[in-house]
Amino acid sequence: AVADRCWVVKDWSRTLTEEESRAVPPSFYKLCGQPYMLMNGKPRVIIAKDANELLMLCNQAGLDGKAAVMDCIDNAVKCDENDVETIYDCKEALDKIHREGIPDGLTINMTGLDDHVRWVKGCFYDLTGVPGTGKSTLIDNIIVRLACIHDFRTLVFSPEKYPSERHYAELVSIITGKPINKVSDMAYNRAVTFLGEHVIRMGSHLRRMDDIIRTLRRKVKTEGIDVLVIDPFGFLEKPSIPNATDAEKISEMLTDLVDVMRELHVIVIMAAHPRKLLKDEKLTLYSISGSSEFFNKPDNGMVMWREQDGQGKDITVFEVQKSRYKDVGATGKFALCFNPENFRFYGCSEDTSGALGSNNDLLRYVPDAPDDSDMLDLD
């Protein structure tokens, strides 16, 4: 294996004896700044970033630079097998791609959205929009459809949707297509059972990414979680990292999230609020408050806002501004309509008058055998 032939030098440094330390010439300090550790005012350890710098610094200190470099190489350690990967490590998966191609991601039977967003495990999706545009409700629609169509189970961190019964009431309405107080007892109980099997909320008291990741690991193991929702990111506390900027802290949080997402092979959907926009400023993923990493890290990035169509009807405009891979979607813009009675988003189609009307994006329970009561009308 390649790992057996791969070695790494962990530390390019040279520890000095007391005699060597006393013999270091004064010119060393002027030339080298502070690439050393002091003891009693004299350098005891010369620290370098690589072999070339260690060679130079040791020579300037009157030491044998070549010997110092060779000593570091002699103390190199074997690479961890997880640190390297060859084509043979993924040969089985590669063979399948060779035979069948890369499969398209999953769709959720929502006109417009299905043309631009495909759902793939191990991928990161983020969504932004000013408060009140319906980010959280759209995410609820997505996880309900992933559950009903693909039997996906979702773990949700959504402290803004409080208390839990209010959030679950909206999910019942999305599933049944009716306000919860107009749903029959049979349909209500069936929806409750379905949600109990497919949507789990985290405690609203959680505030650290480490807490989210720890809970996700546990629930993937015990509940078979397929999707993690973080809504919104702003409720999480930034880690305490000395001398780090907020952008660097956010980058660290998102990197940790992406690492565990790929390890556990789950979908991550995140909502993040934008900063206050300037007049006439276009909303983009770079508008998300805190860091450009909200554009860089996700595999699919989306923004949404509200406007009116030619007939004065409110619509939600949805734009995919980033799609890393073809199988997770394509950039582009489309419209969605919203029914406030049942909290459902659905695709819009344009007629000859220029007005946008709803499409009948049907929703079906799975894995139950379909019947008339399973086919849910959006109107």
N, C-alpha and C positions, 0 to 999 in steps of 0.2 A: 504494500500500500504506500501511497505517496507520503502519508503521515509518518511512516517509519523512516523516511529519508529527509524529513523536514525538521529543521532545528531553528530555534529563535534565541537571540540574545535579549534577555529581559532588561539588562541594565548596563549601559555603556558608562562605566566609572572606574576610577583608580583610587584605592585607599593608600594613603602615604604613611610611612613609618614616621616616628618623631624626628629621626635624623634627616629624612628626606624633606620633611615639612620645614625644618629650620633652614635647609639649604635652598629653598625656593627663592629665586632672585626677585628683587623689587619690581623689575620690569614686567613680571608676570601679572601683577595686579593691574597695571595700566593697560596692558594689552587685552586682558580677559574679562574685565568687569567683575562679575560675581558668579562664575561657573564652578563654585566650590563650596564646601562646608568648612567652617572655621572651628578651631579648638585652640584656646589660648592665643587668639589673634593670628594663628597660622593655618594655612589650608591643610585639612586632613583627608578630604575626599574631593577629587576632581570629577565633576559631573558633565557629561556631554550628551548631545541628542543622537549622535551616530558615531560610527567608527572613525570617520575622517576628522570630526571635531575632537575626539579623544586623542587621536594621534597628534594633532596640532597643539592642543593644550598641554599634553604631557611633555612634548618637545620644548615648549616655551617655559615649562617649569623645571627644565633641566633633567627630565626623566627620559627613560627609553619608551617613546610613544608606540613603536612597533610591538614591543613586548607587552605593553598594556592592552593593546587591541587584541593580540593573540591570547592573552589571559582571559579576556571577556569571551572570546570565541570558544576557548577550551571549556568554559563554564556554561555554554549554551545548553538549553533544555529542549527536549523533544516537543514538537507541536502537539497540542491536543488534537485527537482525531476529528473532533467537531469543528476545528478551526479551518479545515481544508475540505474540499469536495471536488471530485473528478466526475467526468461524464459517466463513469461506470457506477457511481453511487446513485444516479437517477436513471439508469439505463432502462429499467422496467417501465417507468412513467414515460420516458422519451420514446420507447418503442410504441407505446399506445398512441402518443401524439402522431408518430410517423404513420401509423395505420389509419387513424380516425380523424386526425387534425385536432386543434384545440377546440373543445366544445363551447358553444355560446353560453353565457350566463342565463340564469333563470329570469322569467318574466312574471308579472303579477296581474295580467289582464287589465291594464289601465292605459287607455289610448294616449299616445304622446309619450308618456313616461317609458313605456315598453320599447319605444324606438330609440331612446337615448340612454337608458339605464338598465343594465342587466346585473343580476345579483349573483355574486361568486364568493364562495367561502374562502377566507383568508385574504379578503380585500377590505379596504378602508374607504368609507363614503362619508364626506362631510357636507353640511348644508348650512347656509347662512341666509339671513333676511332680517330686516328691521323688526322690532317687536310688533306683534299683531298681524303678521302676514300669514301665520298658520303653520310654522315650521313643525311644532310639536304635533299638531293634529295630522299633518301629512305623514309624519313618521309613524303615528298610530295606524293610519291607513295602510302603510307599507307593511308593518309587522303583522297586522291582521290578515292581509292578503298572503303574505309568506306563510302564515300558519294555516289558513284555509286551503290554499292551493298546493303548498309543498310540505305541510306538516312540520314547519320549523318552530322551534321553541325559542323564546326571546327573554333575555334578562335586561331589565330596564332600570337605569338610574335617571330619575326624573323628579327632582325635588320641587320643581316649579309646579308640577301637577299634584297638588296637595289639597285635601287628604286623599288617601289611596282610593276610597270609595268613589270620589268624584272622577278620578281617572278611569277606573273600571266601568263606571256608568257610561262614559263616552265610548269605551271600547265595545260595550254591549250594544249601544246604538249603531256603531259602525257595522257590527256583525249582523244585526237583525234588520238594519235599514229603517228603524223607527226610533222615536224618542223613547227612552227607557220606560217612562210611565204609560206608554201605549203598547207595550209589548205584552203578549199573552204570557201567562204563567209557564206554559210548556216551553215556549220559545225562550223566555228569560232563563229558566233553569238549564236548558240545553246550552245557552250561551255562557252561563256561569261555569258549567262543567268544562266546556271547551277552553275558556280562558284560564281556568285553573290548571289545565294541562299544558298551556302554551305560552302564558305570559306571567313572569315573576318580577315583582318590583323589589329593588334594593331599598334598604332603610334610608330615609331622607337625611339622617344624621351623618352619613358617610361624606368625607370631604377630601380624601387624598386618593391619588391615582393608585397608590399601593393597595388601598382598601378595595377599590374597584377590581383590580387585577386578582387579588386574593379571593374575593367573592366569586369572580368569574371562574377561576380554576376549580373551586369547590363545586359550583353548580354545573359546569361542563361534565364533571365526573359523576355527580349524583342525579342530575336532571336531563342530561343530554342537550345542553344549550347549544343553539346554532347561531344566534344573533345577540350581540351586545349593543344596547342603545345608551348613549351618554347625552343627556338633554337637560340643561345646556352644559357646555364645558366650563363656563364661567363660575359655576358653583364649586369647582374643585380648587383646593388650595395649592399654590405653587410650592414646590419643595424648597427646603432651606439649603442652598448651595452657596458657600462663601464666594463673594466677588462676582457672582453670575448675574447677568441682566435678566429681566423678565422674559425676553425672547429666548435666551439660552435655557431658562428653566422650563418654558413651554416646550421647546424642542426636546428636552430630556424626557418630559412626560409623554409626548407623542411617540418618541422612539421606543420607550418601554411598552406603550400600548400596542404599537405595530409588531414588536417582537413577540408578545404573548398572543396576539391575534393570529400570527402565522404559525406559531407553535401549536396552538389549540385548534387551528383551522376553523375559525368562526368569522362571521361577517361583523364588522363594526360600523355603526351608523351614529354620527355625532352631529349635534346642532351647536352652533357657536354664534354668538351675537356679534354684529359688526360694531366698530367704533362709530362715533357720530360723524355722519358724512357732511362734506361741504356742500354748498348750494350747487345744484346741477351736477354733482359728482356721481359717476356711474358706480353702482354697487358691484364689487368683484370679490373673489376669494381673498385677495390681498387686503380687502376692507375689514376682515375679521380682526377684532381687537387683540393686540398683543404680539403677533408674530406672523411673518410670511410663511412659516412652516405649515400653517393651515392650508396653504396652496401646495407646498412642496411634498408633504408626507402622504396625503390621501391618494388613493387610486382613482377616485371619481369625486369631483367637486362640483357642487350645485349652489345656485343662488335663486331666490324667489322674491317677487314683489307683487303688489296689487295695482291694477289699473282697470279702466272701463273699455268695453268694446264699442262698436259703432252705434249700438242701441242703448248705451248707458248702463249696461249690465256689468256688475263687478266680476272680474275674472282674476285668477292668479297666474302670473307669467312665471314660467320656470325655465331656467337656463343652465344647461350643463356646460361649465367652462373648462373642465379638465376631465379627460378620460385617458388613463395611462395605457390601457390595453383595449384592443378591439372587442374582446369578449366581455368587458365590463360596461360597454356603452359607446356612445359617440357624442361629441359636442353638438350643441344646437339649442334652439329655443322653441317652446311650445306653450300652450295655454291649458290650464286646468280650471274646472268649475267646482264650486263648493256648495253643499247643501247644509245649512245650519241646523236643520231639523234632526238630521241623523249623523252629522259630523263627517259625512263622506266627501272625499275628493273624487272626481271622475274626469275622464277626458272630454275635451270640447271639439266640436266640429263646426266648420264655418259654412253657412248657407249663402245663397246668392245675394241676400241683403247686407251681408257683412256682419251679421249678428252671430254670436257663438252660442251654440246649443249643446246640450249634454248628449254624450254617447251612452249607450246602455252597457256599461262595463260590469258584467255579471260576476257575482262572487258565490263560491260554492264551498260548503263544508267538506273537508276530507279528514280522515279516510272513510267516513260514513258513506254508505251507498246513497247516491243522489235520488231525491224525489222532488215533488213540486215545492215542498216547504224549504228545501235546501237552496233552490235557485233564488237568489236575492236580487230584487230589482232596485236600482239606484234612484228611480224617480219617486 
